[in-house]
Amino acid sequence: KCFSIFGPCQPMSQPECRICLDATEPLTAVCACRGSAGLVHTSCLVQAATFQWPDIGAFECCSTCQQAYVGKASMELAEAARKLGEQEAEDSPLRLRAANLLANALYAHGAFSDTARIHKATLASRRRVLGDEHPDTLVSQNNLSTALFAQGQYSEAARAFSDTLEARQRILGPHHLQTLQSANNLASALYAQGQYAQAAAIYLDTLRTREGVLGPDHPDTLVSQNNLATALFAEGKYKAASELFARTLATRRRIFGHSHPSTLQSANNFAGALFAREDFIGAAAAYLDTLKQQQEVLGVRHPLALHTAANYATSVAAQGLFADAAETLATVLAARRATLGHDHPDTRHAALSLNDFVVAGGAVSALKQALELRADAHGLQDAVLDALTLIADHRGAAVAGVLRDLSNASLIRLKKMAETNSALHDLIADCVPLAVVPVAEGARTRGLLPTIAAFFATRRTRRSWRRACRLVVPVFCAAVLAFFLDRFR
């Protein structure tokens, strides 16, 4: 038993619903509140919000943490608000706000076509009742543009975002929260069209304004910080992007908790920073951990979960495990075709990547089969070179994983071929210099030092010398450590 200065410690009780105080039925985390404060029965939450109608804010965000409801709770609350709103007049502001709330919940769950349909009807009603430049009309216009963006209609969304931004700057001012939201959305549309520098400039300006107006820990500020890091990453500025990703992830974990959708998005992006540094094993582990949490919180077919699954497949393929990557991406492709449609950019990208993985996987099989043949077989070196070239065309770093997966006999045969075939030697050296000096388990200094010397002797270009210098330090340290361990054993 556990004791304290006050006597035996009492066992911890089961978490209770913060509304009905019942602990017998399963509870759901619905917001950013920590511990048992964020656990409720969704039916209790819906009933409590219904009692506060027509205060629609009770259906939107938690009164304690002041953050929007997430997951299953957000959808059930929005459905309840819609039913109550249908009792109001057709064009009443309350009914339109309830419809807008439902559309936002559908968007969060990846139902983009239904989202666009509701936003389009809401926008038409608000234009008819309130006019084109009323702030609520501009909210609907922005929301419809967001739904179009999610469906892959980037150019049309960019034009709509630009029009909304211009109107909000004129009516609300450049520092208004809705104006900053429009600026962020326009930058996202530019980013999706490959205009990374322009997007980064808008993200940076929006981030600075939000930090001054809202503070560094506000959710909108963190959105801008994450988006700026994404644009920097796309520009190849990996160090600056990694620092921003890490800072955003740490802040979101502190504010929202580890399982909040925004936190999981940051975790996905931080895994991308590991991938950019070619830490493929670490990136795959981070992607897989994030994916499991997203599938639990958001659902298996949610667009964010599918995006993380596709990233996980890419990190697995970078290790040369193309068959495993193709299996994962085939699942992603089927889900995207069912939820987003065959013509969505994400669906097309998944189809192209899956084809690459299948081709590269076939090249791996051809390589292994070729190396199992006799050394004097006709055309053997050409077959090996062709297979490695296909793999390297997919991703050069994947060659390292493929070579690590080969048997010792195949590696020896490949090394002999590389000694007489300069094209094969240069291909391996350019992709993975570490693969040229495989270190077997239990290797000793006596065998390693001549290998390092031979490796240096074969380096002919300045680029290869730099690669060799990066190689020799860890290998030499390992050799010295092995020598002393063997000496004093």
Salt bridges, closest charged atoms under 4 A:
GLU60 OE1 - ARG97 NH2 3.28
GLU76 OE2 - LYS72 NZ 3.69
GLU79 OE1 - ARG82 NH2 3.12
GLU86 OE2 - ARG82 NH1 2.65
ASP91 OD1 - ARG128 NH2 3.02
ASP114 OD1 - ARG117 NH2 3.82
ASP132 OD1 - ARG127 NE 3.94
GLU133 OE2 - ARG170 NH2 2.19
GLU166 OE2 - ARG170 NH1 2.56
ASP217 OD2 - ARG254 NH2 3.35
ASP346 OD2 - HIS344 ND1 3.96
ASP376 OD1 - ARG374 NE 3.92
ASP405 OD2 - LYS368 NZ 2.75
ASP426 OD1 - HIS425 ND1 3.48
ASP426 OD1 - ARG460 NH2 2.99
ASP486 OD1 - ARG444 NE 3.59
